[in-house]
């Protein structure tokens, strides 16, 4: 039903572009978000009617008179009846305040067992009308120590247009990401570009480049038994979920969201 709804609104479309080297599992169907994956999140936030505050860096969770006091960088604390955490699991364990004592030993062990891969993403952006002469829309690379995936993003999303400049997205291998996790991003960018030049020598010079460190890329080991959520405190409710409690794909995120919704409903 989630796929049907997103498809009917044009948020998702079936993947029609050629992706070289992609492993297609029998019975599976691949989709693309023409306006980017953030359009899926924006769609659901809009449907919810929620009042959303962005770029709030939460640091402490403390109990105050039967509510959770949430402290953040650059702003006064606020109180809430229910707190749902869907940040990467290692960041849950970094939070300060009463949450430290609320998480029991068994839960702590389960949360500490979760692991993620790390990688870098590089975006190359071009002026409108720039031609990128490759036969594919995206390609998985298997024989390069640095680069795992290259996408001509507007081609992959099937939104090529003479008014919009093309963009290229590069993902590094997990090994390269972990080896260079604390390296200078400028140095990492140069290494990726040098490998990219060898793989696609015809690539024109971009008008701008963005290099992004993705410390928590994909879950390599989820919370044991993949429960979808974990209740850390009942009254007031403190609950966590996300792909760290299932798996890192859209289905895994939906599963966790459904399980969170069921657990939160009695507290509303």
N, C-alpha and C positions, 0 to 999 in steps of 0.2 A: 504493500500500500504506500510506503514511503517513496519507493521508486516511481510508482504510477503518478503520485501527486507531483513530484519534482519534474517528471517528464512532461506532464500535462501543462505545467507552467513554463516550460522551456529552460528551467534551471539546470536540468541534465539533458543530454542528448546521447544517443548511442554513438560509441566511438566508430567513426567511419574511416579515419586516416590510417595510413600505413605505418605501423610501429614494428621496425625490424628487431628480431631477436626476442620478442615478447613470448613468454610461456603462456599459452592459452589452455586453461584447465577445461576438461570436458564438462559441458553443461553450464559453464559460467558465461556471463555477459558483461562486457566492459562499457563504461559510460565516460563521458567527458563533461565538465562544467564549462560552457562557452565563456562565461564571465568570471571564471576562476572559482576555486573551491570556496572562497570566502562568501560567494553568492549563496551557497547552501545555508551557511550560518546566518547570514543577513535575512534570508527568507524566513527562517524559523523564529528569529528574534522579532521580526515584523509581525508574524502571526500571533506571537505571544502577547504583544502589547506591553512588554516589559520596559521599564525605564532603565536603560543601560548606561553605566559609567565605564569608560575605557581607560586603560593605562593607569590602573590603581594597583600599586605594588603592596600587597598584603604582607605584613611582617609578624604580627602577633594575633593569637586568638585566646581571649581570657573570659572566664565566667563572671558575670556581673548580674546579681539579682535575677537569676533564672533566664538570662539571655546571654548571647555571645557578643562580647565586645571585640570588634575587628579593628585592629590598628594598621595603618598604612604609612608608607613614606609620603611626606608632603601633604598632610591633611589631618584633621582631627579624627579620632576614632568614632565608629558608628556601632549601634547595637542592632542585633537581628535575632528573630525567634528561631530561624533555621539557617544553617550554613551548609552549602554543598560545595565540596572541593573537587574540581576536575583537572587540576594542574598535574604535571608529571609527578609520579610518586616520590622521587627523591626530594622534590620541592615541598611536598607535604611534611616530610621528616625534618626539613630545615626551619619550619615555622616555630616561633617562640610563644611563650605564655603557658596557660593551663593545658593547652593541647598536648604539651610534652608529657604531662602526668596522666592525661585522659587515655592516651593510646596504651593498651595493655601489652604485656610482654609478647604474647602470642601474635597479636596484630602487628607489633613492631617487627617481629621476625619475618612475617609474611610480606610486609611492605619492603623490608630491606632486601628481600630475595628478588624483587623486580629489577630487571635490567633493560637498558635501551641501547640501540646503536646510535652512533653520532656520525654526522657527515656535514659537508659544506654544500651549499647551493650557490651557483653563480648565475647572475642574470645579465645578458648582453642586450642592449636596447638600440634600435636603429631608426633612422629617419624614414618617413613614409616614402614608399617607392623603391627602397633598397631591395635588391634581389638576392636571395640566398639559394644558390644552385645545388641543391641536394635532392635526390629522388624520394626521400622518406620524410615523414612528419616528426618521427622520433625514432631513437635507436638505443637499444641496450648494448653496452660494450662489455665484452668478456675478457679481453686480453690486454687491458691497460691497468697499471697499478694505481692510477689516480682517478680516472673517470669511469663511472658505471652507466650513466644515462645522459643522453642529449636530446633535447626537444626543440623543434622550431615551433614555439608555443602557439602562435596564431594559426599555424597550419594544423597542428594537432587538435586545436579547438574548433577547426573548420570555420574561422571568422576572418579569412584573408580579405583585405580591403585596401584599395589604393590610398585611402585617407589615413590609414593607421600603419605606423611603422612596425615591422616585424620584431620579434624578440626571441632570443635563444636562452633556454634554461639548461644548466649543466648540474648534475648531481655527482658527487664524488663517491668512491667506494667506501664501505664501512671501515676498512683497514686504514685507508688514507685519513679518514675523518678522525679516528681515534689517535693515530700517530701525530696529528697536527692540531689536536684540540686546543692546546694552549699556545700555539704559534701566532706570530704577528699576522693579522688578516691580510695585510698588504703583501706579505711574502707568499701566503697561501694563494692569493689571487693570481700572482705571477706564475706560480707552479702550475695551477689549473689551466691558465691561458696558454702556457707553453705546450702542455699535453694536447689541449684542444686544437692548437695550430697544426700539430702533427696528424691528428685524426681527421680534421676537416680543413685542409690547407686553403680551400677556396673561400673561407669565411671572410667577409669584408670587415673593415675596422668599425667597431660600434661607436655611437655617439655618447653612450654612457654605460657604466658597468656597476653592478652591485654584488658584493660578496657577503653571504649570510652564513653564520655558524649555526648549525642545527644540533645543539647538544643532545636534545632528546628527540631523536628522529623517529624511530619505530621501536615498538616493544619487542625485545627478543625473548624475554621471560616475564610472563604476566603473574599476577597474584595467583598462588596455587588454586586449582579447581575453577579458575575464571568465574568468580561469583557475580560479576557485574557491578557490585557496589560493596562497601563495608561501612557499617555504622560504628562510629568511634564513641559517640555519646548520645543517649536517648532523649533526656530532658534537660536543657533544650537540645534539639537534634543537631548533631554534627555528623555528616555523612560524606564519604568520598567515592568517586567513580571515574569513569573515563576508560580509554583504551588500555591502560595499565591493569584493568580488572577484567579485560576480555582479550582483544587483539587489535592490531593496528590496521583496520580497514573500515570502510563505511558501515558494514554490517556489524562489526564489533562495537563501534561507537553507538549505533542505534540500540543494540542489545543492552549496553550499559545504561543508556538514557531511559529505556523502558523500565529497567530494573530499579533505577533511581526514582523514577516517577511513582512506581508502585510503593516504594518504601517511604517516600515523603508524604504521599497523599493523606494518610491517617493523622499527620501532624498539622495539616492546614485548617 
